[in-house]
């Protein structure tokens, strides 16, 4: 029979394995939507290019939704 500590460690590992991995955007901004809000604010402030950034955001959103960041 396994010790209680070993069982607790195993349960902790199993619980961590159930948690879906988070993308860089989720870790840094909380969600991709929060990143997009910040990027759009940067476009409005003239910090980010308003011609290219919408296409970049669409590409990153697709990358995020399809889970391609996991590869």
Order of alpha helices (4+ residues) and beta strands (2+ residues): alpha-alpha-alpha-alpha
